[in-house]
Amino acid sequence: HLILDSRTHLLALADDEDPALFVAASCSGATAAHAFDLSPVQVGDVVVIFGPGPLGAFCVALARAGGAEQVVVVGGTARRLDLCRRLGATVALNRRQTDAEERAGVVQGLTHGRGADLVVEASGSLGAALEGLRLLRGGGTLSLVGFGTPVGDMTFPPFELVVRKNARIQGVWVSDARHVLTAVSLVRQNRHEFSHLVTHRFALGDATLALEAVAQRQAMKAVLLPGMG
């Protein structure tokens, strides 16, 4: 049982809605919604997203829903990149098959040499964050949404990559109830596509197996179902 404060926001799911599909909406989805709340997409924007996991997948869908013309996703797992394509990514670049120079060339080609309007770092990689800074256009924004824990320091030339570009670095930390509502609405509008996000379902007693599947990158999203088993 849970004891809830009277101010707690509750969201009811319909009888025909699969609760498993909405698990990610309350975590990755809500955090992604917060990121785009802080750094809104404009119609026609070019957005680059590093990390095709659950967080990045929601970022792809939100970028397209916000009117982005091009959404470039960068990652190292083909299955995850394929899901991002289903959710609206127009270009998927495998970081194991491309280098930073090649990826920069793709972005330059899409923007006629201007650079990306928004880069979202959703993988928790310092290297990706630095690469993202280099991909920004003048006045562009780097959104740091993938760092859930301390990962060390990043060294970069601030004048060349931030000051002279009039660029902005936006941090993103967790979310609130309105962001959960945004993510749930997104899942409801794209149920079929988001159904591919939940790749593994486990009974509550198999929680260790679920954690192992995630740690070994076998699962895109693993869900524990108390009534299963």
C-alpha positions as CSV (number, residue, x, y, z in Angstrom):
1,H,0.0,0.0,0.0
2,L,1.0,3.6,-0.5
3,I,0.0,6.5,1.7
4,L,-0.6,9.5,-0.6
5,D,-0.7,13.2,0.3
6,S,-4.0,14.9,-0.6
7,R,-2.0,17.1,-3.1
8,T,-0.7,14.0,-5.0
9,H,-1.5,14.1,-8.7
10,L,-3.1,10.9,-10.0
11,L,-3.6,9.7,-13.5
12,A,-6.1,7.1,-14.4
13,L,-5.6,4.6,-17.2
14,A,-8.4,3.2,-19.2
15,D,-9.3,-0.5,-18.9
16,D,-8.0,-1.1,-22.4
17,E,-4.6,0.6,-21.8
18,D,-1.6,-1.6,-21.1
19,P,0.1,-0.2,-17.9
20,A,3.4,-1.5,-19.1
21,L,3.5,1.0,-22.0
22,F,3.2,3.9,-19.6
23,V,6.0,2.9,-17.2
24,A,8.6,4.7,-19.2
25,A,6.4,7.8,-19.5
26,S,6.7,8.4,-15.8
27,C,10.5,8.4,-15.9
28,S,12.3,8.8,-19.3
29,G,9.2,10.4,-20.9
30,A,8.7,12.9,-18.2
31,T,12.3,13.9,-18.1
32,A,12.3,14.3,-21.9
33,A,9.2,16.5,-21.7
34,H,11.0,18.6,-19.1
35,A,13.9,19.0,-21.5
36,F,11.7,20.3,-24.3
37,D,9.8,22.5,-21.9
38,L,13.0,24.2,-21.1
39,S,14.3,24.2,-24.7
40,P,11.2,24.3,-27.0
41,V,11.5,23.2,-30.6
42,Q,10.5,25.7,-33.3
43,V,8.8,24.6,-36.5
44,G,11.5,23.7,-39.1
45,D,14.3,23.2,-36.6
46,V,17.1,20.6,-37.0
47,V,17.5,18.6,-33.8
48,V,20.4,16.2,-33.0
49,I,19.9,13.6,-30.2
50,F,22.7,11.6,-28.8
51,G,21.5,8.3,-27.2
52,P,18.7,6.1,-28.7
53,G,17.6,4.6,-25.4
54,P,14.2,5.2,-23.7
55,L,15.1,8.8,-22.9
56,G,16.4,9.5,-26.4
57,A,13.4,7.8,-28.0
58,F,11.0,10.1,-26.1
59,C,13.1,13.1,-27.2
60,V,12.8,12.0,-30.8
61,A,9.0,11.8,-30.6
62,L,8.8,15.2,-28.8
63,A,11.1,16.9,-31.3
64,R,8.9,15.7,-34.2
65,A,5.7,16.6,-32.3
66,G,7.1,20.1,-31.8
67,G,7.6,20.7,-35.5
68,A,11.3,19.8,-36.1
69,E,11.9,19.3,-39.7
70,Q,15.0,17.0,-39.2
71,V,15.7,14.8,-36.2
72,V,19.1,13.2,-36.3
73,V,19.7,10.5,-33.7
74,V,23.2,9.1,-32.9
75,G,23.7,5.8,-31.1
76,G,25.5,2.4,-31.1
77,T,22.7,-0.1,-31.1
78,A,20.9,-0.9,-34.3
79,R,17.6,-2.0,-32.6
80,R,17.4,1.2,-30.7
81,L,18.1,3.3,-33.7
82,D,15.3,1.5,-35.6
83,L,12.8,2.3,-32.8
84,C,13.8,6.0,-33.1
85,R,13.1,5.8,-36.8
86,R,9.6,4.5,-36.0
87,L,9.1,7.5,-33.7
88,G,10.1,10.0,-36.3
89,A,13.9,10.3,-36.6
90,T,14.7,11.3,-40.1
91,V,18.4,10.3,-39.9
92,A,19.9,7.6,-37.7
93,L,23.7,7.4,-37.4
94,N,25.5,4.5,-35.8
95,R,28.4,5.8,-33.8
96,R,30.2,2.5,-34.3
97,Q,30.1,3.0,-38.1
98,T,30.7,6.8,-38.3
99,D,33.1,9.2,-36.7
100,A,32.6,12.7,-35.4
101,E,33.8,14.3,-38.6
102,E,31.3,12.3,-40.7
103,R,28.5,13.1,-38.3
104,A,29.3,16.8,-38.5
105,G,29.2,16.5,-42.3
106,V,25.7,15.1,-42.2
107,V,24.5,17.9,-39.9
108,Q,26.2,20.5,-42.0
109,G,24.6,19.1,-45.1
110,L,21.1,19.1,-43.6
111,T,21.5,22.7,-42.5
112,H,23.4,24.1,-45.4
113,G,26.4,24.7,-43.2
114,R,24.5,26.5,-40.4
115,G,24.5,23.8,-37.7
116,A,21.9,22.3,-35.5
117,D,19.3,24.4,-33.7
118,L,19.1,22.1,-30.7
119,V,21.4,19.2,-29.6
120,V,20.1,16.9,-26.9
121,E,22.6,14.8,-25.0
122,A,20.5,11.9,-23.7
123,S,23.2,9.2,-23.3
124,G,25.2,10.5,-20.3
125,S,28.4,10.7,-22.3
126,L,30.8,13.6,-21.9
127,G,32.2,13.0,-25.3
128,A,28.7,13.3,-26.9
129,A,28.1,16.5,-25.0
130,L,31.3,18.0,-26.4
131,E,30.5,16.8,-29.9
132,G,27.1,18.3,-29.5
133,L,28.6,21.7,-28.7
134,R,30.6,21.6,-31.9
135,L,27.4,20.8,-33.9
136,L,25.4,23.8,-32.7
137,R,24.6,26.8,-34.9
138,G,25.1,30.3,-33.7
139,G,22.5,30.9,-31.0
140,G,21.8,27.2,-30.7
141,T,21.1,25.2,-27.5
142,L,22.8,22.1,-26.0
143,S,20.4,20.3,-23.6
144,L,22.1,18.1,-21.1
145,V,19.4,15.6,-20.1
146,G,21.3,12.3,-19.9
147,F,23.5,12.9,-16.9
148,G,21.7,11.2,-14.0
149,T,24.8,10.9,-11.8
150,P,28.2,12.7,-11.7
151,V,30.4,11.5,-14.5
152,G,33.5,13.7,-14.2
153,D,34.5,17.0,-15.8
154,M,34.3,18.2,-19.4
155,T,37.0,20.5,-20.8
156,F,36.3,22.7,-23.8
157,P,37.2,26.1,-25.2
158,P,34.3,28.3,-24.1
159,F,35.1,31.2,-26.4
160,E,35.0,29.1,-29.6
161,L,32.1,26.8,-28.7
162,V,29.8,28.9,-26.5
163,V,30.7,32.6,-26.3
164,R,31.4,33.4,-30.0
165,K,28.3,31.3,-31.0
166,N,26.0,32.9,-28.5
167,A,25.2,29.3,-27.6
168,R,23.3,28.2,-24.6
169,I,23.9,25.1,-22.4
170,Q,20.7,24.0,-20.6
171,G,20.7,21.5,-17.7
172,V,17.7,19.3,-17.1
173,W,16.9,17.5,-13.8
174,V,14.0,15.2,-13.4
175,S,10.4,16.4,-13.9
176,D,7.0,17.3,-12.3
177,A,3.4,16.1,-12.8
178,R,2.8,18.2,-15.9
179,H,5.7,16.6,-17.7
180,V,4.3,13.1,-16.9
181,L,1.0,14.2,-18.4
182,T,2.8,15.3,-21.6
183,A,4.6,12.0,-21.9
184,V,1.5,9.9,-21.2
185,S,-0.4,11.9,-23.9
186,L,2.5,11.2,-26.3
187,V,2.3,7.5,-25.7
188,R,-1.5,7.5,-26.2
189,Q,-1.0,9.1,-29.5
190,N,1.7,6.7,-30.6
191,R,0.7,3.4,-28.8
192,H,1.9,1.1,-31.6
193,E,5.3,2.8,-31.9
194,F,5.9,2.9,-28.1
195,S,4.8,-0.7,-27.7
196,H,8.3,-1.6,-29.1
197,L,9.9,0.3,-26.2
198,V,9.0,-2.4,-23.7
199,T,11.0,-5.4,-24.8
200,H,11.0,-7.5,-21.6
201,R,8.3,-8.2,-19.0
202,F,9.1,-10.0,-15.7
203,A,7.2,-11.2,-12.7
204,L,7.9,-9.2,-9.5
205,G,9.9,-12.2,-8.2
206,D,12.2,-12.0,-11.2
207,A,13.4,-8.5,-10.5
208,T,17.0,-9.7,-10.5
209,L,16.6,-11.1,-13.9
210,A,15.1,-7.8,-15.1
211,L,18.0,-5.8,-13.7
212,E,20.5,-8.2,-15.4
213,A,18.7,-7.8,-18.8
214,V,19.0,-4.1,-18.5
215,A,22.6,-4.2,-17.4
216,Q,23.6,-6.5,-20.2
217,R,21.7,-4.2,-22.7
218,Q,19.4,-7.1,-23.7
219,A,16.4,-5.0,-22.8
220,M,15.3,-1.6,-24.2
221,K,12.9,-1.3,-21.3
222,A,12.2,-4.0,-18.8
223,V,8.9,-3.9,-16.8
224,L,8.0,-5.7,-13.6
225,L,4.4,-6.9,-13.5
226,P,3.1,-7.8,-10.0
227,G,0.3,-10.0,-11.3
228,M,2.5,-12.0,-13.7
229,G,3.9,-15.4,-12.9
